[in-house]
């Protein structure tokens, strides 16, 4: 059984109470087992000055590259794995060159904390910039004041970071959701720091896969920067297209690629699919083919879709897709109400006197510094305190209400409602990321846009900026949980990792906001060949449709939303009623996600899962040992060179 299969089994068991076993302290058996056997955050350096500095430098560079790539494609590059490998390589070199100045190489947990800082800086601050903020620029025709945009960006990043606090124990500790990128980051670090024959073999496999991923990226993207010389000639002669058509395949008399049915010139999602498993990826493949190959031609003929291609089709399919993800995510979370209550039980202690500390021991069931009273929860000492959740929510909510009122004219109660709705939708975003490694920020932002299309009709600014609260918070929360998953697998202290993540929001804000003004000096740049800004175009389009009223949506879209919501309710109920047959039921999150991403994304994930399954069938021992290192290496290789190409392009754009 692969590690992914083990995680899925553990997740299913947790979802059905098999690993519940809550002690009197509130901690479950699986949490106590992790604390005893995996946790080492008290003995290994973690969030240190050098990890913060290195994470800030790498995060700043990746924030710039992700902003550039987001404006180009609407997607962001993976940050955590890239940061881990870069940090290990750079700091290893520095520690050899100047050991007195830099000391020994960073510990594995320091590198993990560094990745949290870099990931926060690179991912959590730029998502709303390339979507809602760009859409507002298109609508208003002028930039926001610098300090307004700075405050808004920072407050959204903080909001999402603290929102993840009560979700961590439920989704990572209890349910053991996969968070494939987090798992890949942990495996990458294990390979880099590992010793012995098996560790060396895994490291070689990882770096070989990195080379393959880097080669694919070079042949696909480097022609944009290698303009002269032999490299330019070789790259142009062997260029891999970003998408590959299937010759002769048509739907409704049109080439299949007009419905996004084909292959993409990337291995990242193939690698992600290898770690996701067949259940989710098969669901995504079938849903994508039904949506893009069967429904889209018919809805296009009925007028519900006005143009083909991904951007045209998704303006219709995002409504049923978002409805499935929201209804299934909320119901699944509600059915785990016991563990949800345990996640929030500490809130009642916020205004209570602290409990006297128990004695500590150096050996035994708990490690040094932990409580010995079995009625105490040993994880309370290392998990993020509920006071931080309350304080962070209060700070960010009040800040957003103030900025929203004075800068955008949003009524305070509408801003507060947006924060409350964001918490609900962040649950969905985090679960989707945990299961599929993709955060449906755009789709969930549309839920807020739909809500405020009814509450504040014809107000485009309110519609976009309240939706940006949802998108920013959901993205940051999912990003933090992905990092916390890697820390969990490595035995890190989640409280210190949270501090690393929070510090990254400051760094990212200071880099992203000035860069945005330089890359996008005026609205005319958006929608051009240089910066198509597809996410912003969709956001503006939805806002303009809803400004005319929800009734302006095509009838097929309204019916599709209703059907999607019902499907999202039925599937979790079936899983709960027939737990032994869960693996044969479609994945609700996979089904919804397939409707809001191009079909070639789902095809890539399915191919990766099939290859992993076939390898497991032919040679289970090698598949068990190397599937995750190879998948991690491919993701890291494409990300590393993708960052390099994006930085070269961004540097040219900034001149």
Secondary structure as GFF3:
##gff-version 3
##sequence-region A 1 655
A	DSSP	alpha_helix	3	15	.	.	.	ID=ss1
A	DSSP	alpha_helix	29	37	.	.	.	ID=ss2
A	DSSP	alpha_helix	49	73	.	.	.	ID=ss3
A	DSSP	alpha_helix	80	97	.	.	.	ID=ss4
A	DSSP	alpha_helix	99	102	.	.	.	ID=ss5
A	DSSP	alpha_helix	108	123	.	.	.	ID=ss6
A	DSSP	pi_helix	129	133	.	.	.	ID=ss7
A	DSSP	alpha_helix	134	140	.	.	.	ID=ss8
A	DSSP	alpha_helix	146	163	.	.	.	ID=ss9
A	DSSP	alpha_helix	165	168	.	.	.	ID=ss10
A	DSSP	pi_helix	169	174	.	.	.	ID=ss11
A	DSSP	alpha_helix	180	193	.	.	.	ID=ss12
A	DSSP	alpha_helix	196	221	.	.	.	ID=ss13
A	DSSP	three_ten_helix	222	224	.	.	.	ID=ss14
A	DSSP	alpha_helix	229	237	.	.	.	ID=ss15
A	DSSP	beta_strand	243	244	.	.	.	ID=ss16
A	DSSP	beta_strand	250	251	.	.	.	ID=ss17
A	DSSP	beta_strand	254	255	.	.	.	ID=ss18
A	DSSP	three_ten_helix	256	259	.	.	.	ID=ss19
A	DSSP	beta_strand	263	264	.	.	.	ID=ss20
A	DSSP	alpha_helix	268	276	.	.	.	ID=ss21
A	DSSP	alpha_helix	278	288	.	.	.	ID=ss22
A	DSSP	pi_helix	289	295	.	.	.	ID=ss23
A	DSSP	alpha_helix	296	302	.	.	.	ID=ss24
A	DSSP	alpha_helix	310	335	.	.	.	ID=ss25
A	DSSP	alpha_helix	337	344	.	.	.	ID=ss26
A	DSSP	three_ten_helix	345	349	.	.	.	ID=ss27
A	DSSP	three_ten_helix	378	381	.	.	.	ID=ss28
A	DSSP	alpha_helix	386	408	.	.	.	ID=ss29
A	DSSP	alpha_helix	412	436	.	.	.	ID=ss30
A	DSSP	alpha_helix	441	455	.	.	.	ID=ss31
A	DSSP	alpha_helix	460	490	.	.	.	ID=ss32
A	DSSP	alpha_helix	494	519	.	.	.	ID=ss33
A	DSSP	three_ten_helix	523	525	.	.	.	ID=ss34
A	DSSP	alpha_helix	534	547	.	.	.	ID=ss35
A	DSSP	three_ten_helix	550	552	.	.	.	ID=ss36
A	DSSP	alpha_helix	555	577	.	.	.	ID=ss37
A	DSSP	three_ten_helix	579	584	.	.	.	ID=ss38
A	DSSP	alpha_helix	588	594	.	.	.	ID=ss39
A	DSSP	alpha_helix	599	618	.	.	.	ID=ss40
A	DSSP	alpha_helix	620	654	.	.	.	ID=ss41
###
